[in-house]
Amino acid sequence: MTTELLKNFVAGQWQAGTGEGTLLTDPVTGEALVRVSSAGLDLHAAFAFAREQGGAALRAMTYGERAALLKAVAGVLTANRDAYFSIATANSGTVQTDSAVDIDGALYTLGQYARWGAALGEARVLLDGDAAALAKDNAFASQHLRVPTRGVALFINAFNFPSWGLWEKAAPALLAGVPVIVKPATATAWLTQRMVADVVAAGVLPAGAISIVCGSSAGLLDALQPFDVLSFTGSAETAAVIRSHPKVAAQSVRVNIEADSLNSAMLLPGAAAGSEPFELFVREVVREMTVKSGQKCTAIRRAFVPEALYDAAAQAIAARLAKVTVGNPRNEAVRMGALVNREQWQTVQDGIAALSTQTEVLFDGRQAPLIAADPAAAACVGPTLLGTRNPEAADKVHSLEVFGPCATLMPYRDTAQAAALIRRGEGSLVCSLYGDDPAPLAATATELADSHGRVHVVTPDVAKLHSGHGNVMPQSMHGGPGRAGGGEELGGLRALAFYQRRAAVQASPAVLAALGTIQAPY
């Protein structure tokens, strides 16, 4: 039976790529699902249509009107939510709760930006700060403002979040007044394509506001122009290629990168084994190892505890991991599904083997039988906890990310050593801290803030309230310095700045007053 070839939506039309395309399969059963191809598309025409038609239509609207578009998009996606879960199970191999992180996370983010945008009302221009006097009596002054860039926002996304990965970027871009073109990762492009198809069919966005290219990314960067922006989520190697691309370098294309990240969790001194901070730490390490089979850019890869608690933490984490059932997500007994494909399965196995040369295996979930899945075909791998009592000598632990259900437990002598070890990750998306004494928690959070995009502090009083180490909330910044890519996303309306240009208008008070009165809320 011939599988369906998913179409691309560019230049306001659905267009099929040429050739056989790339086959997408079920990572558990190996079943053929759909095919994708971007071969033969006129990408320059696609970008031009988005810039000229989509950009003009969006810029003609107020912030409140664009916020209404986001609300309408969220409504369309909510109405088709059940279909998205079915696609996620088949194409990503995720259990229902893991699919919800991706799908419902996208809906929540869209809703937030719709509400924030609605509060800006009839504003068309955002003032950035107060006017600064350039002459006596403020007779001539300078006012900074932000306006949407007159280009297109190109998203090249990762395989692990086909839903949220699109909408967490598209929401602020569309609200800012910039059209988007998304190139989802090929392996899981089906869900992204279906969501865009539903939004297009509903007619809730102006022509050219959203486009999708499924398949190869060849030629996409060649179509970029100076006022376009590019957001990439993926490997550091690919990020380096993007940054050095002639179009990006020569035309100063603004680029946002989210790359590799060796995120950490740290239990502060003073928490005894079995105490509430200890249990919160253990629970979160296990959750981050197993949600989406560890395929999260924000997942905990390195876990640090005081030296005296190393054995107790190893036993507690292993005990929880032993209860994690792995296999076919369609089976109700399964708690953790598959990796995205067998290629990723092999990469994870190789990564664990490499780390094992400098660590000991504290728990090996790979030895447990899979539920309703053939181990010879399924991309399922059980959670694996590694450990080393000499973290300073284990250099691979601080440089190699295993993008799957694997983490390494390490002891530390004091907080200074722990901070130094965490910094060896050379920049991460998130670090979480656990304890019950506000002063050292605050001091450690401040100490680590410069090398992380987010520091997540968990105390007993927020045990049932905190959003989770790995959950990216639209209210907080997502990104990280150094190895993590140096990018920034979300953070409320701060995210709009990536899609806007700041300019200073120097004029009389009367002219400046005519610009508007809405201050940029960031």
C-alpha positions in Angstrom: 0.0 0.0 0.0 1.4 3.4 -1.0 1.8 5.9 1.8 0.5 9.4 1.6 2.9 12.2 0.5 2.3 15.1 2.8 2.1 18.4 1.0 3.9 21.7 1.7 2.0 24.9 2.2 4.0 27.7 0.5 3.1 30.8 -1.5 -0.5 30.4 -0.3 -0.9 27.0 -1.9 -0.6 23.3 -1.0 2.3 21.9 -3.1 3.7 18.4 -3.3 7.4 17.9 -3.4 8.9 15.8 -6.2 10.3 12.3 -5.9 9.5 9.5 -3.5 10.3 11.6 -0.4 11.4 10.4 3.0 9.3 7.8 4.8 8.1 8.4 8.4 7.6 5.3 10.5 6.1 4.2 13.8 9.2 4.0 16.2 7.6 1.0 18.0 6.2 -1.2 15.2 8.2 0.1 12.3 4.9 0.6 10.3 5.1 3.0 7.4 3.1 6.2 8.1 3.5 9.0 5.6 6.1 10.5 3.3 7.5 14.0 3.1 9.4 15.9 0.3 10.4 19.5 -0.3 12.2 18.8 -3.5 11.2 21.0 -6.4 9.7 23.9 -4.4 10.3 27.4 -5.4 11.6 28.6 -2.0 12.4 32.1 -3.2 8.8 32.6 -4.3 7.6 31.1 -1.1 9.7 33.5 1.0 8.7 36.5 -1.2 5.0 35.7 -0.8 5.3 35.4 3.0 7.2 38.7 3.2 5.0 40.7 0.9 1.5 39.2 1.5 1.7 37.8 5.0 3.9 40.5 6.4 1.8 43.4 5.0 -1.4 41.9 6.3 0.0 41.3 9.8 1.6 44.8 10.1 -1.7 46.4 9.1 -3.3 45.0 12.3 -3.1 46.2 15.9 -1.6 44.1 18.6 -5.1 43.4 19.8 -6.1 42.2 16.4 -3.1 39.9 16.1 -3.8 38.6 19.6 -7.3 37.6 18.3 -5.6 35.6 15.5 -3.7 33.6 18.1 -6.9 33.0 20.1 -8.5 31.7 16.9 -5.5 29.4 16.1 -5.7 28.0 19.6 -9.4 27.3 19.1 -8.8 25.4 15.9 -6.1 23.3 17.4 -8.2 22.6 20.5 -11.0 21.3 18.3 -8.7 18.8 16.6 -6.7 17.9 19.8 -7.7 14.2 19.8 -6.3 13.7 16.3 -3.0 15.2 17.3 -2.6 12.7 20.2 -3.2 9.8 17.7 -0.5 11.2 15.4 1.9 11.7 18.3 1.5 8.1 19.5 2.1 6.7 16.0 4.9 9.0 14.8 6.7 10.0 18.1 6.0 6.8 20.1 5.0 8.8 23.2 2.5 7.9 25.9 -0.5 10.1 26.5 1.0 12.2 29.3 4.2 12.8 27.3 2.2 13.8 24.2 0.3 16.3 26.4 3.6 18.1 27.2 4.0 18.8 23.5 0.4 19.4 22.5 -1.2 21.0 25.5 2.0 22.9 26.1 1.5 24.5 22.7 -2.1 25.4 23.4 -1.2 26.9 26.7 1.5 29.0 25.2 -0.8 30.3 22.4 -3.4 31.2 25.0 -0.9 33.1 27.1 0.3 35.2 24.1 -3.2 35.8 23.0 -4.0 37.2 26.5 -0.8 39.3 26.7 -1.4 40.7 23.2 -5.0 41.5 23.9 -3.8 43.7 26.8 -1.8 45.8 24.3 -5.1 46.7 22.6 -5.0 49.2 19.8 -1.3 49.7 19.9 0.6 49.6 16.6 4.0 50.7 17.9 5.7 49.8 21.2 7.7 52.6 22.8 11.0 51.3 24.4 11.6 53.3 27.5 11.0 57.0 28.0 12.1 59.9 25.7 15.6 61.2 26.4 16.3 65.0 26.2 18.7 66.1 23.4 18.1 69.8 24.0 17.2 72.2 26.8 13.7 72.0 28.1 13.2 68.7 26.2 12.5 70.8 23.0 14.2 68.1 21.0 14.4 64.5 22.3 15.1 60.9 21.4 12.4 58.1 21.7 13.3 54.5 21.1 10.5 52.3 19.7 10.1 48.8 18.4 8.5 47.8 15.1 8.1 44.4 13.3 10.9 43.5 11.0 9.8 43.5 7.4 10.9 40.0 6.7 10.0 36.4 7.5 10.7 34.3 10.5 12.2 30.9 9.5 11.9 28.1 12.1 14.1 25.0 11.7 12.9 22.8 14.5 13.9 19.6 16.3 12.1 16.3 16.3 11.2 16.1 20.0 8.5 18.8 20.1 6.6 18.9 16.7 3.7 20.8 18.3 5.2 23.1 21.0 8.3 23.7 18.9 6.2 25.4 16.3 3.8 27.4 18.4 6.1 28.6 21.1 8.0 30.4 18.3 5.0 31.3 16.1 2.9 32.8 18.9 5.3 35.8 19.6 6.3 36.1 15.9 2.7 36.5 14.7 1.9 38.7 17.6 4.9 40.9 16.7 3.5 41.1 13.1 6.0 38.8 11.3 4.9 35.9 9.1 6.5 32.4 9.7 7.8 29.6 7.7 8.4 26.4 9.6 10.6 23.5 8.6 9.9 20.7 11.1 12.3 17.9 11.7 11.6 15.3 9.1 11.2 12.4 11.6 8.1 13.8 13.3 6.9 16.3 10.7 3.5 14.7 10.4 2.0 16.4 13.5 3.4 19.9 12.6 2.0 19.5 9.1 -1.4 18.4 10.3 -1.7 21.4 12.7 -0.7 23.9 10.0 -3.2 22.2 7.6 -6.0 22.6 10.1 -5.2 26.2 10.7 -5.0 26.9 7.0 -8.3 25.1 6.4 -10.0 27.2 9.1 -8.9 30.4 7.3 -8.1 32.1 10.6 -4.8 33.6 9.4 -4.2 36.0 6.5 -2.6 34.6 3.4 1.1 34.2 3.8 1.1 34.4 7.6 2.1 30.8 8.0 3.9 28.3 5.7 5.4 24.9 6.1 8.1 23.0 4.3 8.4 19.3 5.0 11.4 17.3 4.1 14.9 18.5 3.3 16.1 22.0 4.4 18.2 22.3 1.3 17.9 25.8 -0.1 16.1 27.4 2.8 19.0 29.5 4.0 19.7 30.6 0.4 16.3 32.2 0.4 17.0 34.4 3.4 17.3 38.2 3.1 18.6 40.9 5.5 15.4 41.6 7.4 14.5 37.9 7.9 15.1 36.1 11.2 16.0 32.5 11.8 15.3 30.4 14.8 17.0 27.0 15.0 16.6 24.2 17.6 19.0 21.2 17.2 22.6 20.1 17.4 25.6 22.4 18.0 27.2 21.0 14.8 24.2 22.1 12.7 24.1 25.4 14.5 27.7 26.1 13.6 26.9 25.5 9.9 23.9 27.9 10.1 25.9 30.7 11.7 28.6 30.4 9.0 26.2 30.2 6.1 27.1 33.0 3.5 23.6 34.4 3.6 23.5 34.6 7.3 27.0 36.1 7.6 26.9 38.5 4.7 23.4 39.9 5.3 23.5 40.0 9.1 20.4 37.8 9.4 19.4 37.7 13.0 19.7 34.1 14.4 18.4 32.5 17.6 20.0 29.1 18.5 19.0 26.5 21.0 21.6 23.7 20.9 23.0 21.0 23.2 22.6 21.3 27.0 24.0 19.3 29.9 21.4 20.5 32.4 21.9 19.9 36.1 20.0 19.2 39.3 21.7 19.9 42.7 20.6 18.9 46.2 22.0 21.5 48.6 23.8 20.6 51.8 21.7 20.1 54.9 19.1 17.8 53.5 19.1 14.4 55.0 18.2 11.2 53.2 14.5 10.8 53.2 13.9 14.5 53.9 11.4 16.3 51.8 14.0 18.2 49.7 15.8 14.9 49.2 12.6 13.2 47.9 11.7 16.2 45.7 15.2 15.9 44.1 14.9 12.2 43.6 11.4 12.5 42.1 12.4 15.2 39.7 15.5 13.4 38.5 13.4 10.3 37.7 10.7 12.4 36.0 13.2 14.2 33.8 14.9 11.0 32.8 11.6 9.4 31.7 9.3 12.1 30.3 9.4 11.8 26.5 12.0 9.1 27.1 14.5 11.7 28.1 14.2 13.4 24.7 13.9 16.9 26.1 16.5 19.7 25.6 15.8 20.6 29.2 16.1 17.1 30.7 18.4 16.5 33.7 21.6 15.0 32.5 23.8 15.5 35.6 22.6 15.2 39.2 24.7 16.4 42.1 24.4 15.5 45.8 26.5 16.0 48.9 29.1 13.2 49.3 27.4 11.6 52.3 24.2 11.2 50.3 25.6 9.6 47.1 24.7 6.0 48.0 21.3 6.9 49.4 20.4 9.0 46.3 21.6 6.2 44.0 19.3 3.7 45.8 16.3 6.0 45.9 16.5 7.0 42.2 17.1 3.3 41.2 14.0 2.2 43.2 11.8 4.7 41.4 13.3 3.8 38.0 12.6 0.2 38.6 8.9 0.9 38.5 9.0 2.6 35.1 7.5 0.3 32.5 8.7 0.7 28.9 7.2 -0.3 25.6 4.3 0.3 23.2 2.5 3.5 24.3 -0.8 2.1 23.2 -0.6 -0.4 26.1 -2.1 1.1 29.3 0.6 -0.6 31.4 3.3 1.4 29.7 4.6 4.5 31.4 7.5 5.4 29.0 7.3 4.9 25.2 10.0 5.0 22.5 12.8 7.1 21.2 12.0 8.8 17.9 13.5 6.0 15.7 16.1 3.2 15.7 18.8 5.6 14.6 18.3 7.6 17.7 18.1 4.4 19.7 21.6 3.4 18.5 22.9 6.9 19.2 21.7 6.7 22.8 23.1 3.2 23.3 26.5 4.4 21.9 26.3 7.4 24.2 25.7 5.3 27.3 28.5 3.0 26.4 30.9 6.0 26.0 29.9 7.5 29.4 30.2 4.0 31.0 33.9 4.1 30.4 34.2 6.7 33.1 31.2 5.8 35.3 29.5 2.9 36.9 26.0 1.7 36.1 23.8 2.3 39.1 20.6 1.2 37.4 20.2 -0.5 34.0 16.6 -0.4 32.8 17.7 -1.7 29.4 17.7 -5.2 30.9 13.9 -5.1 31.7 11.6 -6.7 29.1 9.6 -4.4 26.9 5.8 -4.4 27.1 3.9 -5.2 23.8 7.0 -4.3 21.7 9.6 -6.3 19.8 13.0 -5.4 21.1 14.6 -6.1 17.8 12.4 -3.5 16.0 11.2 -1.0 18.6 13.2 2.2 19.4 12.6 1.6 23.1 15.4 1.8 25.7 14.9 1.6 29.5 16.1 4.4 31.8 19.8 4.1 32.8 21.3 5.8 35.8 25.1 6.2 35.8 27.3 7.4 38.6 30.9 8.4 39.4 32.5 9.1 42.8 35.2 11.2 41.0 33.3 13.7 38.9 36.3 16.0 38.3 38.1 13.2 36.4 35.0 12.1 34.4 35.4 14.7 31.6 32.9 12.9 29.3 30.1 13.4 31.7 30.5 17.2 31.4 30.8 17.2 27.6 28.7 14.4 26.1 24.9 14.6 26.1 23.0 11.4 25.7 19.6 12.5 24.3 17.6 9.8 26.0 16.6 8.4 29.4 20.1 8.6 30.9 21.5 10.7 33.7 24.7 10.6 35.8 24.7 11.0 39.6 27.8 12.7 41.2 28.8 13.6 44.7 30.3 17.0 45.7 32.4 18.1 48.7 31.0 21.7 49.0 28.9 24.1 47.1 31.9 25.7 45.5 32.9 22.4 44.0 29.4 21.7 42.9 29.1 25.1 41.1 32.4 24.5 39.4 31.3 21.1 38.2 28.0 22.4 36.9 29.8 25.2 35.0 31.8 22.5 33.2 28.7 22.1 31.1 29.8 25.4 29.5 26.3 26.9 29.5 23.0 25.2 29.9 19.3 25.8 29.5 18.3 25.1 33.1 19.6 24.1 36.5 17.4 23.1 39.4 18.2 23.5 43.1 16.6 21.6 46.0 16.7 22.5 49.7 14.8 24.3 52.4 17.0 27.2 53.5 16.2 30.3 51.3 19.6 32.1 51.9 21.9 29.4 50.4 19.4 28.6 47.7 19.3 32.2 46.6 23.0 32.6 46.8 23.6 29.4 44.7 20.9 30.5 42.2 22.7 33.8 41.8 26.1 32.1 41.4 24.8 29.9 38.6 22.6 32.4 36.8 25.2 33.6 34.4 25.7 30.2 32.9 22.0 29.2 32.6 18.9 30.5 31.0 16.8 29.5 33.9 17.4 28.5 37.5 14.6 26.4 39.0 14.5 26.4 42.8 12.3 23.8 44.6 11.6 24.0 48.3 9.0 22.0 50.3 6.6 25.0 50.3 6.3 24.8 46.5 6.3 21.0 46.2 2.9 21.0 44.6 3.1 24.3 42.9 6.4 24.4 40.9 6.2 24.0 37.2 9.0 21.4 36.9 12.6 21.4 36.1 12.1 20.6 32.4 8.8 22.3 31.7 9.3 25.4 29.6 6.8 28.1 30.7 6.0 31.0 28.4 6.3 33.4 31.3 10.1 32.6 31.7 13.0 32.9 29.3 14.0 29.7 27.4 17.5 29.5 26.1 21.0 29.5 27.5 24.5 30.8 27.0 27.6 29.0 25.5 27.0 25.4 24.6 23.2 25.9 24.9 23.3 28.1 21.8 23.3 31.6 23.3 19.7 32.1 22.4 16.6 33.5 24.1 13.0 32.6 23.6 9.7 33.3 25.4 10.0 35.2 28.7 6.6 36.8 28.2 6.4 39.7 25.8 10.2 39.8 25.8 10.0 37.2 23.0 8.6 39.9 20.7 12.0 41.7 20.6 13.6 39.0 18.4 11.0 39.8 15.7 11.2 43.5 16.1 13.7 46.2 15.2 14.6 48.9 17.7 15.0 52.4 16.3 15.5 55.9 17.8 13.2 58.7 16.6 14.7 62.1 17.3 12.1 64.8 17.1 10.1 67.5 18.8 7.8 66.6 21.7 4.8 66.9 19.4 6.1 64.5 16.9 7.1 62.0 19.6 3.7 62.3 21.3 2.1 61.3 18.0 4.1 58.0 18.0 1.9 56.4 20.6 1.8 55.9 24.4 2.2 52.1 24.8 5.4 51.3 26.6 7.1 48.0 25.5 6.4 45.6 28.4 9.9 44.2 28.7 
